[in-house]
Each structure stands twice: as structure tokens, then as C-alpha cells.
């Protein structure tokens, strides 16, 4: 069984202003390079400033603000139910993969 990659604690601005690399290998994760480290999973803490769940509940998003910048966190299909109890102003911790949309 493959072990999960480390989820690094970063400021949102560190994510947004770090170079993003899309990998071409089938099972490799996309990543950013921050302080010479390839990071594909992050651990963020921020205030929710916007929420969205579509009518079909197949797509949901949160916009997080940690004081350095903002970023959108997305969930799809059955994972959208995790966003249902969250409202604007909530403080949340999110662990997830870095992707470019």
C-alpha cells in the first residue's frame, strides 16, 4: 500500500506564488515547488468567505482567507456533503491536493 504524501502547512500566498508543475506520469501528483521542496498536499487553516454547492450536489467550493491571500477549495460528487454544514465566517482546516483549475 502506498503511503500518503506529507501535507505541508503553508500560507495561501506561498501556494499561489510558487511555481506549479503538471506531471505527465500516470500516477504522479502535480506539485508546487516551495523552498526547494516538491509539495502536492497542503494543510491550510482559514476563514470561509464564500460557499457554493450546486443544485445537483455534484460540485461544491469554499473560498478561504488566511490573511495572506485567498484560495478556492473544491469538492466533487460524494465529497460535497463535507461542505454542507460550513457557513461564511467559519474557521476551517483543510487538507488536500494542489490542483490547477
Secondary structure as a PSIPRED ss2 file (coil, helix, strand):
# PSIPRED VFORMAT (PSIPRED V4.0)

   1 X C   1.000  0.000  0.000
   2 X C   1.000  0.000  0.000
   3 X C   1.000  0.000  0.000
   4 X C   1.000  0.000  0.000
   5 X C   1.000  0.000  0.000
   6 X C   1.000  0.000  0.000
   7 X E   0.000  0.000  1.000
   8 X E   0.000  0.000  1.000
   9 X E   0.000  0.000  1.000
  10 X C   1.000  0.000  0.000
  11 X C   1.000  0.000  0.000
  12 X H   0.000  1.000  0.000
  13 X H   0.000  1.000  0.000
  14 X H   0.000  1.000  0.000
  15 X H   0.000  1.000  0.000
  16 X H   0.000  1.000  0.000
  17 X C   1.000  0.000  0.000
  18 X C   1.000  0.000  0.000
  19 X E   0.000  0.000  1.000
  20 X E   0.000  0.000  1.000
  21 X E   0.000  0.000  1.000
  22 X C   1.000  0.000  0.000
  23 X C   1.000  0.000  0.000
  24 X C   1.000  0.000  0.000
  25 X C   1.000  0.000  0.000
  26 X C   1.000  0.000  0.000
  27 X C   1.000  0.000  0.000
  28 X C   1.000  0.000  0.000
  29 X C   1.000  0.000  0.000
  30 X C   1.000  0.000  0.000
  31 X E   0.000  0.000  1.000
  32 X E   0.000  0.000  1.000
  33 X E   0.000  0.000  1.000
  34 X E   0.000  0.000  1.000
  35 X C   1.000  0.000  0.000
  36 X C   1.000  0.000  0.000
  37 X E   0.000  0.000  1.000
  38 X E   0.000  0.000  1.000
  39 X E   0.000  0.000  1.000
  40 X C   1.000  0.000  0.000
  41 X E   0.000  0.000  1.000
  42 X E   0.000  0.000  1.000
  43 X E   0.000  0.000  1.000
  44 X E   0.000  0.000  1.000
  45 X E   0.000  0.000  1.000
  46 X E   0.000  0.000  1.000
  47 X E   0.000  0.000  1.000
  48 X E   0.000  0.000  1.000
  49 X E   0.000  0.000  1.000
  50 X E   0.000  0.000  1.000
  51 X E   0.000  0.000  1.000
  52 X E   0.000  0.000  1.000
  53 X E   0.000  0.000  1.000
  54 X C   1.000  0.000  0.000
  55 X C   1.000  0.000  0.000
  56 X C   1.000  0.000  0.000
  57 X C   1.000  0.000  0.000
  58 X C   1.000  0.000  0.000
  59 X E   0.000  0.000  1.000
  60 X E   0.000  0.000  1.000
  61 X E   0.000  0.000  1.000
  62 X E   0.000  0.000  1.000
  63 X E   0.000  0.000  1.000
  64 X E   0.000  0.000  1.000
  65 X E   0.000  0.000  1.000
  66 X C   1.000  0.000  0.000
  67 X C   1.000  0.000  0.000
  68 X C   1.000  0.000  0.000
  69 X C   1.000  0.000  0.000
  70 X E   0.000  0.000  1.000
  71 X E   0.000  0.000  1.000
  72 X E   0.000  0.000  1.000
  73 X E   0.000  0.000  1.000
  74 X E   0.000  0.000  1.000
  75 X E   0.000  0.000  1.000
  76 X E   0.000  0.000  1.000
  77 X H   0.000  1.000  0.000
  78 X H   0.000  1.000  0.000
  79 X H   0.000  1.000  0.000
  80 X H   0.000  1.000  0.000
  81 X H   0.000  1.000  0.000
  82 X H   0.000  1.000  0.000
  83 X H   0.000  1.000  0.000
  84 X C   1.000  0.000  0.000
  85 X C   1.000  0.000  0.000
  86 X C   1.000  0.000  0.000
  87 X C   1.000  0.000  0.000
  88 X C   1.000  0.000  0.000
  89 X C   1.000  0.000  0.000
  90 X C   1.000  0.000  0.000
  91 X E   0.000  0.000  1.000
  92 X E   0.000  0.000  1.000
  93 X E   0.000  0.000  1.000
  94 X E   0.000  0.000  1.000
  95 X E   0.000  0.000  1.000
  96 X E   0.000  0.000  1.000
  97 X E   0.000  0.000  1.000
  98 X C   1.000  0.000  0.000
  99 X C   1.000  0.000  0.000
 100 X C   1.000  0.000  0.000
 101 X C   1.000  0.000  0.000
